[in-house]
Amino acid sequence: MKTTPTPIEAPRPSHPPRPSKTPRELREASGLTLDQLDRKTGIGRPTLSRVERGYTKLDDERIASIAAALGVKAVTYKRAVERQWELAK
């Protein structure tokens, strides 16, 4: 008599996955203030603030500049901006 092996299931996390961070959380995790990020990127503090509140989107060049200053991948920062944009609606 042959037995069929029981499939092994991957363990499921006990909690739902955490959504991606917001632009503000990424900036704060890097230890920078808005003024410091302004000086590092040349993007004005008011614009950076509007991005963090989800009122403004940026082009890929500016996203890459901010991401580099924060020490994160550009795609990570872009996702954070898009998420904040959706939350602000």
Secondary structure, DSSP 8 states (H G I E B T S, - for coil): -------------SS-------HHHHHHHHT--HHHHHHHH---HHHHHHHHTTS----HHHHHHHHHHHTS-HHHHHHHHHHHHHHH-
